């Protein structure tokens, strides 16, 4: 109950203080924004003055049939036009600069903050969700701080200027125009709410359509083998029909609103013509004055619609602000203490001169662990001593929890109780970057970054020479991968390594780990998704790379780890057996069953 209350208070805090949390990103551009506001007010003032020029021209040049003063009139009129166009150009230019600059700063901050978050955050949030926070939300916030704000400023100042001019020229005619404003505001508010809600539904439906489209393309093999093409097409057609009907409803509301605003503007114009025409005939006002009110009657209501539309957008963007500031408010589960940061630096400002050499001794001391989003203890009072150079193999069925030990040893998670010692000292007494810089991790599904082979291998050691890269490739038995490529080390691997096979990517991942020369090596089922020939090459590479290093091998094929110093058998998140291959086979327990079952399957295959 207390936790729910705290979460509720935090949500309320974010909701009401989301905008102030953006101030660090807005503050550098505040002088430019204030200058933009000033220029926007000048531009709206110029727009409100144009009808007065027309009025003077009608009353002087037309009514009095004279050209006296025409050069001065033309000079002032053209000067006003030039100044306003320069004003508009500079204002629009600065709006664009502020938008992209704030957008850039927001995205940089979001991406940098994501690099500091722990694994648990990425386990609990999808890539699509994170991508939307970093890209779509920041884009809408940048738009808010530039264009939406200027829309409100220009339209509001135009209404104020026009109202002031009308009241100064003729109060009675001004009231005929202004009487339509409350009716227009009520109509705009009513229909704008429906338009905003409908537009939001269209976006949501469009997201579903995009998801269905992706599934229809990426899952085409499964769709055809399951013979569900008709089901997929019907589902897609239902969503597109739903989007069509919703979009039509939004268009209908928008059309009705536009027609009503046009009608009210016509009513205001009719009132001005009716009463203003009478006053003109009576000689109370001149034709030029009537033309001023005709111009204002036609153009007065549209800015009101624009203001309400912009305010609706501001309310809608509040959701984006909350989500973005919520991302920046995420706190990592694994955090270095201020004393550690002071001595060793953080992930972005390393103080390598204070780093002690890492030898590779790892010890679990009475460790209990529960995942942040879990309800049960995965480890309880677990002890394990791993001297430097020891090869630890972890085996078990899929989903048994084999990665838990590795995640703790690498300090991707903190123990719930107990402690993990690295070289005899609590891992929390040194920085995460110090430890991670000495760990090599080869994933089950290898990942290469977009770029060349050389760029990918140097991620672990940027200063490596081509000769050192070649040596790492030779040690990893990956020479042939580079030799077959047309440009060798300068060959592009494609997005995620798409230009290479899974086995080739795995060999290059091992070469990358070798080049980094880690003291602790983690191999996460490195041979589970390759063919037999490539598996042999990877096994040779693994045998070379683990020599003299502390290594944790998460094994899928048990024949590959019979020579491990210690084998840990994991089931249901618990370590139920430990020992060498010979010791565990003699016990005829869980490991024995796994091994013999896999051996029999390989024989019959």
Residue pairs with C-beta under 8 A, 6 or more apart in sequence:
10 329
14 21
14 322
14 325
14 326
14 329
15 318
15 322
18 318
18 321
18 322
18 325
19 318
19 321
21 321
21 325
21 328
21 329
22 141
22 145
22 321
22 325
25 102
25 105
25 106
25 109
26 33
26 102
26 145
28 105
29 98
29 101
29 102
29 145
32 94
32 97
32 98
33 98
33 145
33 149
35 94
36 91
36 94
36 95
36 98
36 146
36 150
36 153
37 149
37 150
37 153
39 87
39 90
39 91
39 94
40 91
40 150
40 153
40 154
40 157
41 153
41 154
41 157
42 84
42 87
43 84
43 87
43 88
43 91
43 154
44 153
44 154
44 155
44 157
44 158
44 161
45 157
45 161
46 80
46 83
46 84
46 87
47 84
47 158
47 161
48 158
48 161
48 162
48 165
49 80
49 165
50 80
50 295
51 165
51 291
51 292
51 295
51 296
52 165
52 292
53 73
53 76
53 77
53 80
54 288
54 291
54 292
54 295
55 286
55 288
55 289
55 291
55 292
56 73
56 288
57 73
57 288
58 286
58 287
58 288
58 291
59 286
59 287
59 288
59 289
60 66
60 69
60 73
61 67
61 70
61 73
62 287
63 286
63 287
63 288
91 150
95 146
95 147
95 150
96 146
98 142
98 145
98 146
99 142
99 143
99 145
99 146
99 147
100 142
102 141
102 142
102 145
102 146
103 138
103 139
103 141
103 142
106 138
106 141
106 142
106 324
107 134
107 135
107 138
109 328
110 133
110 134
110 138
110 324
110 327
110 328
111 134
112 348
113 327
113 328
113 330
114 130
114 134
114 327
115 347
116 332
116 347
117 330
117 332
118 332
118 333
118 334
118 412
118 413
119 407
119 412
119 413
120 333
120 371
120 372
120 373
120 413
121 330
121 332
121 333
122 130
123 373
124 373
130 327
132 323
133 323
133 324
133 327
134 327
136 320
137 320
137 321
137 323
137 324
138 324
140 317
140 320
141 317
141 320
141 321
141 324
143 317
144 313
144 314
144 317
144 321
148 310
148 313
148 314
148 317
151 306
151 307
151 309
151 310
152 307
152 310
152 311
152 314
154 303
155 303
155 304
155 306
155 307
155 310
156 303
156 307
158 303
159 300
159 303
159 304
159 307
162 296
162 299
162 300
163 174
163 178
165 292
165 296
166 173
166 174
166 177
166 178
166 292
166 293
166 296
167 174
169 289
169 292
169 293
170 279
170 285
170 289
170 293
172 275
173 272
173 275
173 276
173 279
173 285
173 293
174 293
176 268
176 271
176 272
176 275
176 293
176 297
177 268
177 271
177 272
177 293
177 296
177 297
177 300
178 300
179 268
179 271
180 264
180 265
180 267
180 268
180 300
180 301
181 300
181 301
181 304
183 264
184 261
184 264
184 301
184 304
184 305
185 304
185 308
187 257
187 260
187 261
187 264
188 257
188 261
188 304
188 305
188 308
188 309
189 308
191 253
191 254
191 256
191 257
191 260
192 257
192 308
192 309
192 312
193 312
194 250
194 253
195 250
195 253
195 254
195 257
195 312
196 312
196 315
196 316
198 246
198 247
198 249
198 250
198 253
199 250
200 316
201 246
202 243
202 246
202 247
202 250
205 239
205 242
205 243
205 246
206 243
208 239
209 236
209 239
209 240
209 243
212 232
212 235
212 236
212 239
213 236
215 232
216 223
216 232
216 236
223 229
223 232
257 305
261 301
261 302
261 305
264 301
265 297
265 298
265 300
265 301
265 302
268 297
268 298
268 300
268 301
269 294
269 297
269 298
271 297
272 290
272 293
272 294
272 297
273 290
273 294
276 285
276 289
276 290
276 293
276 294
277 290
279 285
279 290
280 286
280 287
280 289
280 290
333 372
333 413
333 414
334 411
334 412
334 413
334 414
334 432
336 344
336 346
336 428
336 431
336 432
337 428
340 428
340 429
340 430
340 431
341 431
343 351
343 354
344 350
344 351
344 354
344 355
344 430
344 431
344 433
344 434
345 351
345 352
345 354
345 431
345 433
346 431
346 433
347 432
347 433
350 431
350 433
355 434
355 437
356 423
356 430
356 434
358 422
358 423
358 434
358 435
358 438
358 519
358 520
359 388
359 423
359 519
360 388
360 389
360 423
360 438
360 519
360 520
360 549
360 550
361 386
361 387
361 388
361 421
361 422
361 423
361 424
361 550
362 386
362 409
362 420
362 421
362 422
362 520
362 550
363 384
363 385
363 386
363 420
363 421
363 424
364 382
364 383
364 384
364 385
364 405
364 408
364 409
364 418
364 420
365 383
365 418
365 419
365 420
365 421
366 381
366 382
366 383
366 417
366 418
366 419
367 379
367 381
367 382
367 383
367 408
367 415
367 417
367 418
367 419
367 420
368 377
368 379
368 380
368 381
368 382
368 415
368 416
368 417
368 418
369 377
369 378
369 379
369 382
369 404
369 408
369 413
369 415
369 416
369 417
370 376
370 377
370 378
370 416
371 378
371 413
372 413
376 573
377 416
378 401
378 404
378 573
378 574
379 404
379 405
379 408
379 415
379 573
379 574
379 575
380 574
381 418
382 418
382 575
384 405
384 568
384 578
386 392
386 409
386 550
386 566
387 550
388 519
388 550
389 548
389 549
389 550
390 550
390 551
390 565
390 566
391 546
391 551
391 553
391 563
391 564
391 565
391 566
392 550
392 551
392 552
392 553
392 564
392 565
392 566
392 567
392 568
393 553
393 554
393 555
393 561
393 564
393 566
393 567
393 568
394 402
394 405
394 406
394 552
394 553
394 554
394 555
394 567
394 568
394 570
395 402
395 554
395 555
395 558
395 561
395 567
395 568
395 569
395 570
395 591
395 594
396 402
396 569
396 570
396 571
396 594
397 571
397 594
400 570
400 571
400 572
400 573
401 570
401 572
401 573
401 574
402 554
402 570
403 524
403 554
404 570
404 573
405 552
405 568
405 570
405 575
406 522
406 524
406 552
406 554
407 413
408 415
408 420
409 420
409 520
409 522
409 552
410 435
410 436
410 439
410 441
410 520
410 522
411 420
411 427
411 432
411 435
411 436
414 428
419 426
419 427
419 428
420 426
420 427
421 427
422 430
422 435
427 435
438 518
438 519
438 520
439 518
439 519
439 520
439 521
439 522
440 460
440 512
440 513
440 514
440 516
440 518
440 520
440 521
440 522
440 545
441 513
441 521
441 522
441 524
442 506
442 509
442 510
442 513
442 521
442 522
442 523
442 524
442 526
443 509
443 524
443 526
444 524
444 525
444 526
444 528
444 529
444 554
444 556
445 502
445 529
446 497
446 502
446 505
446 506
446 508
446 509
447 496
447 497
447 505
447 509
448 456
448 493
448 496
448 497
448 500
448 505
448 508
448 509
449 455
449 456
449 459
449 493
450 492
450 493
450 494
450 495
450 496
451 492
451 493
452 487
452 489
452 490
452 491
452 492
452 493
453 481
453 482
453 485
453 488
453 489
453 490
453 491
453 493
453 508
454 466
454 469
454 489
454 490
456 493
456 497
456 508
456 512
457 464
457 469
457 472
457 473
457 489
457 508
457 511
457 512
457 515
458 464
458 469
458 515
459 512
460 512
460 513
460 515
460 516
460 518
461 468
461 515
461 516
461 517
464 472
464 515
466 489
468 515
469 489
469 511
469 515
470 479
472 511
472 512
472 514
472 515
473 479
473 481
473 482
473 508
473 511
475 511
475 514
475 541
475 544
475 545
476 507
476 508
476 510
476 511
476 514
476 541
476 544
476 545
477 507
477 537
477 538
477 540
477 541
477 544
478 504
478 507
478 508
478 510
478 511
478 541
481 500
481 504
481 507
481 508
482 488
482 489
482 491
485 491
491 499
492 499
493 499
493 500
493 505
493 508
494 500
497 505
497 508
500 508
501 534
502 529
502 530
503 530
503 531
503 534
503 535
503 537
503 538
506 526
506 527
506 530
506 534
506 538
507 534
507 537
507 538
507 541
509 526
510 526
510 538
510 541
510 542
510 545
511 541
513 521
513 545
514 541
514 544
514 545
518 549
519 549
519 550
520 549
520 550
520 551
520 552
521 545
521 546
521 549
521 550
521 551
521 552
522 551
522 552
522 553
522 554
523 542
523 546
523 551
523 552
523 553
523 554
524 554
525 554
525 555
525 556
526 538
526 542
526 553
527 534
527 535
527 538
527 539
527 556
527 557
527 560
528 556
528 557
530 538
535 557
535 560
539 560
542 553
542 560
546 553
553 560
553 561
553 564
555 561
557 598
558 594
558 595
558 598
559 598
559 599
559 602
561 567
561 581
562 581
563 581
564 580
564 581
565 580
566 578
566 579
566 580
567 577
567 578
567 579
567 580
567 581
567 584
567 591
568 575
568 577
568 578
569 575
569 576
569 577
569 578
569 584
569 589
569 590
569 591
569 594
570 576
571 590
576 589
576 590
577 584
577 587
577 589
577 590
577 591
578 584
579 587
584 591
584 592
584 595
585 591
585 592
585 595
